[in-house]
């Protein structure tokens, strides 16, 4: 499932860009960011109840320059019926010596093979500089779903 949301303009205060979400605990926090890492329970018990991830499993910088960055944060909410995974791709922009969330995309995967990952698929080309005017980074997000004979993968760039 792909969902585009506009995030708040809260600053992430840091001179260096390092993944700031790794220590974040969505289940212990209320707010816009914690709700991004929830998924509805699919089992018979508590069907439809939002389940929050207890922690962020990984948070990686995919691409960055002095003014902008792309990060992917991944968590696995502890659903009973099947494995679940939530990934959020964040676009951060630098303003007034702090990083702010400019936009984000949310991805979910369910099933035995559930996973969300992202990688930079278009970097610098010959004679071009990634991040220069008109040359934007291209990221491919991978969502494996299912398992036990019914597995499939979704890719988005």
C-alpha positions in Angstrom: 0.0 0.0 0.0 1.4 3.4 -1.0 0.3 6.5 0.9 1.5 10.0 0.4 1.2 12.4 3.4 2.3 15.9 4.2 4.2 15.9 7.4 4.6 18.6 10.0 7.5 21.1 9.7 9.1 20.1 13.0 12.9 20.6 12.9 15.4 17.8 13.5 18.2 19.8 15.1 21.6 18.7 13.9 24.5 20.0 11.9 25.2 16.6 10.5 22.7 14.3 8.9 22.5 11.0 10.7 19.4 8.8 10.9 17.5 10.5 13.8 14.6 7.9 14.0 16.5 4.8 15.1 15.9 5.4 18.9 12.3 6.5 18.2 9.7 4.1 19.8 6.4 4.5 18.1 4.4 2.3 20.6 5.6 4.5 23.5 4.9 7.8 21.7 1.7 9.5 20.6 1.6 11.8 17.6 1.9 12.0 13.9 5.1 10.1 13.5 4.1 7.2 15.7 0.9 6.7 13.7 3.0 6.2 10.6 4.4 3.0 12.0 1.0 1.4 12.8 -0.9 -1.3 10.8 -4.3 -2.9 11.4 -4.4 -6.4 12.9 -5.6 -9.0 10.4 -6.2 -11.9 12.7 -9.6 -13.0 14.1 -8.7 -11.6 17.6 -8.6 -7.8 17.6 -9.3 -7.6 13.8 -8.8 -4.1 12.6 -7.2 -2.8 15.8 -4.1 -0.6 15.0 -0.9 -2.2 16.1 2.1 0.0 16.6 5.7 -1.0 16.2 7.7 -1.1 19.4 10.9 0.3 17.8 12.4 1.3 14.5 14.4 -1.6 13.1 16.4 0.5 10.7 16.8 4.0 9.5 19.2 4.6 6.6 20.2 7.7 4.6 19.6 6.8 0.9 20.9 10.1 -0.5 21.8 13.5 0.8 23.4 16.8 -0.1 23.8 20.1 1.8 20.1 21.0 1.3 18.0 17.8 1.1 18.1 14.1 2.0 16.1 10.9 1.5 15.8 8.5 4.5 14.0 5.2 4.8 12.8 4.1 8.3 11.5 0.5 8.7 9.6 -1.1 11.6 7.7 -4.4 12.1 4.6 -4.0 14.2 4.0 -7.2 16.3 0.8 -8.4 14.5 -0.6 -11.8 15.5 -2.0 -13.1 12.2 1.1 -12.6 10.1 4.3 -10.7 9.8 3.9 -7.0 9.0 6.4 -4.4 7.9 6.0 -0.6 7.6 8.5 1.6 5.7 8.5 5.4 5.5 10.5 7.2 3.0 11.2 10.8 4.3 12.3 13.8 2.2 14.2 16.1 4.6 15.1 19.7 3.7 17.6 21.8 5.5 16.4 25.2 6.7 17.9 27.5 9.3 20.6 25.0 10.4 18.1 22.2 11.1 16.5 19.4 9.1 12.7 19.4 8.6 10.4 16.8 7.1 9.2 18.2 3.8 7.2 15.1 2.6 7.0 11.4 3.1 5.7 8.2 1.5 4.4 5.2 3.5 4.7 1.6 2.4 3.4 -1.6 4.0 3.9 -5.3 3.4 2.3 -8.3 5.0 2.9 -12.0 5.0 5.7 -14.5 5.7 8.0 -12.6 3.4 7.0 -9.1 4.5 9.8 -6.5 4.1 10.2 -2.9 2.9 13.5 -1.7 1.5 14.8 1.2 -0.7 17.9 1.9 -2.7 19.2 4.7 -4.9 18.8 3.5 -8.4 19.8 6.6 -10.4 23.0 8.2 -9.2 25.5 10.4 -11.0 25.7 9.9 -14.7 28.6 10.8 -16.9 28.7 14.6 -17.1 25.8 15.1 -14.7 25.8 15.9 -11.0 23.0 14.4 -8.9 21.1 17.1 -7.1 22.0 19.7 -9.7 19.0 21.6 -11.2 16.9 19.1 -13.1 18.8 16.1 -11.9 16.9 14.4 -9.1 17.7 11.2 -7.3 15.6 8.2 -8.2 14.8 5.7 -5.5 13.3 2.2 -5.9 11.2 0.8 -3.0 10.7 -2.9 -2.8 7.8 -4.6 -0.9 7.8 -8.4 -0.7 4.5 -9.8 0.4 2.9 -13.2 1.2 4.7 -16.5 1.3 4.0 -20.2 1.3 3.4 -20.3 -2.5 1.6 -17.0 -2.7 4.5 -14.6 -2.5 4.9 -11.5 -4.7 6.9 -8.3 -4.8 5.9 -4.7 -5.6 8.5 -2.2 -6.8 8.0 1.6 -7.1 10.4 4.2 -8.4 
